[in-house]
Amino acid sequence: MEALQEIYSQVLDLGGSLIAISPQLPKYTKQVVKKHNLSFPVLADIDNNYADKLGLVFTLSEKLKELYSKFGIDLPRFNGNDTWQLPMSGRFLVDSNGIIRNVDVHPDHTTRPEPDEILEFMQSLA
C-alpha cells in the first residue's frame, strides 16, 4: 500500500484513479489507511465476496494457520469470519470505458507489480 501511495499523485496526473480492496473489516481497513497515511480509498471486501467472484480466494492450510497464530495474526478477528481465507494479491488496470486492459495476479502475496510498471502501462494507454 505504501508503494501505491508513492505513485498516487502520478496516477492522478495521468488521469487515473486508484482504489485498493482489502478483506479486513472496515474498522481495520481504516486503521491501515491512517497508519500508512493513504490518500486513496481502501474498500472492505466483506467475507471476500468480490475476490471470490474473481476466483482469487484461497484457504490457508493448517500449517499456515498455526504460523499466523504464532505471530499473533488473528485473521478471524481482522476479517470478521473464521474461514481463514485470503485473496491473492492482484492489480487490475481498467480504462475510462470500463475495459480491463491489464491484470496481474499472484498466489504469493509478497509478489506484487512494481509501481513503475503500473505507471508505464498507464502511459501506454494514453
C-alpha positions as MATLAB code, in Angstrom:
seq = 'MEALQEIYSQVLDLGGSLIAISPQLPKYTKQVVKKHNLSFPVLADIDNNYADKLGLVFTLSEKLKELYSKFGIDLPRFNGNDTWQLPMSGRFLVDSNGIIRNVDVHPDHTTRPEPDEILEFMQSLA';
ca = [
       0.000    0.000    0.000;
       2.853    2.366    0.783;
       4.312    1.823   -2.698;
       0.933    2.694   -4.203;
       0.778    5.835   -2.088;
       4.156    6.870   -3.506;
       2.811    6.835   -7.078;
      -0.702    8.039   -6.303;
      -0.147   11.638   -7.435;
       1.386   10.388  -10.695;
      -1.628    8.125  -11.254;
      -3.872   11.163  -10.831;
      -1.661   13.233  -13.152;
      -2.132   10.552  -15.820;
      -5.899   10.888  -15.423;
      -6.270    7.690  -13.449;
      -7.705    6.752  -10.122;
      -6.570    4.218   -7.574;
      -8.670    2.029   -5.316;
      -7.447   -0.753   -3.028;
      -9.647   -3.579   -1.797;
      -8.998   -5.381    1.493;
     -10.622   -8.428    3.097;
     -10.414   -6.756    6.503;
     -13.408   -5.336    8.321;
     -13.919   -1.585    7.764;
     -12.605   -0.653   11.230;
      -9.281   -2.381   10.496;
      -9.161   -1.043    6.950;
      -9.497    2.472    8.382;
      -6.611    1.754   10.758;
      -4.405    0.721    7.819;
      -5.321    3.905    5.933;
      -4.443    6.021    8.948;
      -1.259    4.105    9.853;
       0.157    4.385    6.327;
      -1.284    7.848    5.644;
      -3.039    6.658    2.487;
      -4.890    9.245    0.445;
      -6.614    6.809   -1.917;
      -9.735    4.831   -0.993;
      -9.390    1.379    0.548;
     -12.607   -0.598    0.310;
     -13.594   -3.519    2.537;
     -14.481   -6.754    0.739;
     -16.515   -8.407    3.489;
     -16.136  -12.210    3.501;
     -14.021  -11.891    0.321;
     -17.233  -11.818   -1.712;
     -15.779   -9.807   -4.598;
     -12.431  -11.611   -4.592;
     -14.288  -14.928   -4.603;
     -16.263  -13.894   -7.697;
     -12.925  -13.181   -9.383;
     -11.569  -16.593   -8.361;
      -8.853  -15.076   -6.181;
      -9.663  -16.600   -2.781;
      -7.696  -19.390   -1.134;
      -7.953  -21.050    2.274;
      -4.882  -21.174    4.472;
      -3.554  -24.616    5.339;
      -3.493  -25.808    8.947;
       0.257  -25.222    8.984;
      -0.178  -21.609    7.846;
      -2.972  -21.062   10.370;
      -0.599  -22.165   13.125;
       2.140  -19.896   11.794;
      -0.192  -16.895   11.597;
      -1.373  -17.577   15.146;
       2.210  -17.956   16.358;
       2.990  -14.466   15.021;
      -0.148  -13.022   16.602;
      -2.011  -12.525   13.329;
      -5.653  -13.035   14.261;
      -7.128  -13.381   10.788;
     -10.646  -14.247   12.019;
     -10.732  -11.043   14.084;
      -9.414   -8.830   11.261;
     -11.638  -10.358    8.589;
     -14.717  -10.918   10.736;
     -15.119  -14.614    9.977;
     -13.433  -17.915   10.745;
     -12.876  -19.094    7.176;
      -9.122  -18.410    7.233;
      -9.384  -17.275    3.629;
      -7.369  -14.594    1.886;
      -7.441  -13.157   -1.618;
      -4.446  -13.430   -3.899;
      -2.895  -10.038   -4.475;
      -3.973   -8.598   -7.776;
      -3.866   -5.466   -9.840;
      -6.430   -4.616  -12.483;
      -5.924   -1.699  -14.852;
      -9.229   -0.547  -16.256;
      -9.550    2.139  -18.925;
     -12.040    5.005  -18.897;
     -14.526    2.852  -20.850;
     -14.532    0.201  -18.125;
     -12.476   -2.266  -20.169;
      -9.892   -4.276  -18.219;
      -6.614   -3.671  -20.055;
      -4.158   -5.455  -17.771;
      -4.329   -7.984  -14.950;
      -1.514   -9.048  -12.644;
      -2.406  -11.679  -10.013;
      -0.021  -13.653   -7.825;
      -0.714  -16.501   -5.401;
       2.329  -15.337   -3.399;
       1.221  -12.182   -1.558;
       4.827  -10.951   -1.450;
       4.984  -10.781   -5.256;
       3.395   -7.583   -6.485;
       3.797   -5.421   -9.558;
       6.374   -2.685   -9.274;
       4.847    0.803   -9.119;
       6.871    1.837  -12.174;
       5.218   -0.962  -14.172;
       1.814    0.443  -13.294;
       2.807    3.930  -14.431;
       4.417    2.639  -17.636;
       1.289    0.718  -18.554;
      -0.913    3.715  -17.821;
       1.299    5.874  -20.046;
       0.983    3.312  -22.848;
      -2.811    3.703  -22.707;
      -2.657    7.495  -23.001;
];
